[in-house]
Amino acid sequence: MAARPHEGEVWPCDAEPGSPGYRKGQSVTNAGCRNGVHRRRRGALAGLAMTAAALSLSGSCDAFNPAFVDLVAPGLGGSFSTLNNAPGHVVISFVNNAEVDERLIGFLETSGGLTLTDAEKRALRPRVRFLVRVTYSTGISAEFEFVSGSVNFIDQRFDASVFPDLNQNDLNNVVVVCDLAAVEVLTSSIEVFVPVELRAYDLVDVAGPGGVPTQEFQLREQIPPQFRTLQIDQADAGGNVVLLSNIGLRDVPAPVLSPLCGSVVAITMTGALRVPFLETVDDRPSFDRQDAATVASIGGRYEFEVAIK
């Protein structure tokens, strides 16, 4: 839950800046470590988020009492001690109300070795993660990675333990102090975990019986379970949607400007995790790579609502 690295700056899990193993490269992030690299802290808020989030997730009545919360604020040292005159606070909360498509559940039960009770099916939630940027009126900002959803919902032919990204600790709440200028979800960071292998086909010309030209689908790629970045619908210059993707133009999470002290910024996600099946060709999750509409829809369809309470 630490802040993002400086742009283009990462280091391996076993190396610190200045050490022989330190390197520069493409930023990839995680609460602690993702894909073998640690985050590089950025801004005065970095390093204070972990304790604030942990307290906000504790479930106790004191969790959101500013006198007992380790506040995330510029220049405020983090500690577990009580603050006598604690400043006001804003709670940022994420609610994952998205579902999983019944056909995907059925496939994993019949072919993926997954056994679920009816109650477990109802409780399934897509594993999703995204960054929220908090900006103070001073211009100082920090980014927190929210993570939520079912961890063990994956094709059992794949070992979930080899997917470190899948096993991140959940983060659904963060408490920050006033005075905030903005709270916004970084839409380019919204990802959902696709729990099955996707088989990609191309329709190619081949010689049929007697040398007569014909076409057939040929398997070109097998994509293992992984997080997939959700895309926003594409529109033309007139605002008309030309390609449906994962999030509608009106369903993108809107930024919240200057939330009042004591308020709760609630981010709610609805929709359903889905994967395509290339009918008559493959009974496993599959798609035609030349079918732009199907490719754009992989991962499902979602709506975000941001409210101030």
TADAJO-V46165 format. One record per residue. N is the residue number from 1. RES is the residue in one letter. OMEGA is omega in whole degrees, -180 to 180 (none if undefined). Layout:
[[N:RES:OMEGA] [N:RES:OMEGA]]
//
This chain:
[[1:M:177] [2:A:-177] [3:A:179] [4:R:174] [5:P:166] [6:H:-175] [7:E:176] [8:G:-174] [9:E:178] [10:V:171] [11:W:-179] [12:P:-177] [13:C:-176] [14:D:-179] [15:A:177] [16:E:178] [17:P:-180] [18:G:179] [19:S:-178] [20:P:-177] [21:G:-178] [22:Y:-180] [23:R:173] [24:K:-180] [25:G:-179] [26:Q:-178] [27:S:169] [28:V:-169] [29:T:176] [30:N:175] [31:A:-178] [32:G:-176] [33:C:172] [34:R:179] [35:N:173] [36:G:179] [37:V:175] [38:H:174] [39:R:172] [40:R:-178] [41:R:178] [42:R:175] [43:G:-177] [44:A:-179] [45:L:-176] [46:A:177] [47:G:179] [48:L:-172] [49:A:-172] [50:M:-177] [51:T:-180] [52:A:-179] [53:A:-179] [54:A:179] [55:L:-179] [56:S:180] [57:L:-173] [58:S:177] [59:G:-179] [60:S:-180] [61:C:-178] [62:D:-174] [63:A:-178] [64:F:175] [65:N:-174] [66:P:178] [67:A:-176] [68:F:-179] [69:V:173] [70:D:-167] [71:L:175] [72:V:-175] [73:A:178] [74:P:174] [75:G:-180] [76:L:-179] [77:G:-179] [78:G:175] [79:S:178] [80:F:-179] [81:S:178] [82:T:178] [83:L:-175] [84:N:-179] [85:N:-176] [86:A:177] [87:P:179] [88:G:-175] [89:H:174] [90:V:178] [91:V:175] [92:I:-173] [93:S:178] [94:F:178] [95:V:-180] [96:N:179] [97:N:179] [98:A:-178] [99:E:178] [100:V:-179] [101:D:-177] [102:E:-180] [103:R:177] [104:L:177] [105:I:-180] [106:G:179] [107:F:-178] [108:L:177] [109:E:-176] [110:T:-175] [111:S:-175] [112:G:176] [113:G:-178] [114:L:178] [115:T:-176] [116:L:172] [117:T:178] [118:D:180] [119:A:179] [120:E:178] [121:K:-180] [122:R:-178] [123:A:-178] [124:L:175] [125:R:176] [126:P:176] [127:R:-174] [128:V:177] [129:R:178] [130:F:180] [131:L:173] [132:V:179] [133:R:176] [134:V:180] [135:T:179] [136:Y:180] [137:S:178] [138:T:-178] [139:G:177] [140:I:-179] [141:S:175] [142:A:-180] [143:E:180] [144:F:-180] [145:E:176] [146:F:-178] [147:V:-179] [148:S:175] [149:G:-176] [150:S:-177] [151:V:-172] [152:N:179] [153:F:-176] [154:I:175] [155:D:-174] [156:Q:173] [157:R:176] [158:F:-179] [159:D:-178] [160:A:-177] [161:S:180] [162:V:178] [163:F:-178] [164:P:179] [165:D:-177] [166:L:-173] [167:N:174] [168:Q:173] [169:N:177] [170:D:171] [171:L:-178] [172:N:-177] [173:N:173] [174:V:177] [175:V:179] [176:V:-179] [177:V:172] [178:C:24] [179:D:-174] [180:L:174] [181:A:-178] [182:A:171] [183:V:-177] [184:E:173] [185:V:177] [186:L:-172] [187:T:-179] [188:S:-178] [189:S:-176] [190:I:-178] [191:E:175] [192:V:-179] [193:F:175] [194:V:-168] [195:P:-178] [196:V:172] [197:E:177] [198:L:-179] [199:R:-175] [200:A:-178] [201:Y:169] [202:D:174] [203:L:-174] [204:V:176] [205:D:178] [206:V:177] [207:A:180] [208:G:178] [209:P:-180] [210:G:179] [211:G:180] [212:V:-179] [213:P:176] [214:T:-180] [215:Q:175] [216:E:177] [217:F:177] [218:Q:-179] [219:L:-177] [220:R:-173] [221:E:175] [222:Q:-173] [223:I:-178] [224:P:176] [225:P:-178] [226:Q:173] [227:F:-179] [228:R:-180] [229:T:179] [230:L:-177] [231:Q:177] [232:I:179] [233:D:178] [234:Q:-179] [235:A:177] [236:D:-177] [237:A:180] [238:G:179] [239:G:180] [240:N:-179] [241:V:-180] [242:V:178] [243:L:176] [244:L:179] [245:S:-176] [246:N:-177] [247:I:179] [248:G:-178] [249:L:-180] [250:R:-176] [251:D:178] [252:V:179] [253:P:-177] [254:A:177] [255:P:176] [256:V:-177] [257:L:175] [258:S:177] [259:P:-178] [260:L:176] [261:C:-180] [262:G:-179] [263:S:177] [264:V:175] [265:V:-175] [266:A:178] [267:I:-178] [268:T:180] [269:M:174] [270:T:-180] [271:G:-177] [272:A:173] [273:L:180] [274:R:172] [275:V:-179] [276:P:172] [277:F:180] [278:L:-174] [279:E:179] [280:T:-179] [281:V:-175] [282:D:178] [283:D:175] [284:R:178] [285:P:-171] [286:S:-179] [287:F:176] [288:D:-176] [289:R:-180] [290:Q:179] [291:D:-174] [292:A:-178] [293:A:180] [294:T:180] [295:V:-178] [296:A:-176] [297:S:-176] [298:I:-179] [299:G:177] [300:G:-177] [301:R:-172] [302:Y:174] [303:E:177] [304:F:174] [305:E:179] [306:V:-177] [307:A:176] [308:I:-179] [309:K:none]]
//
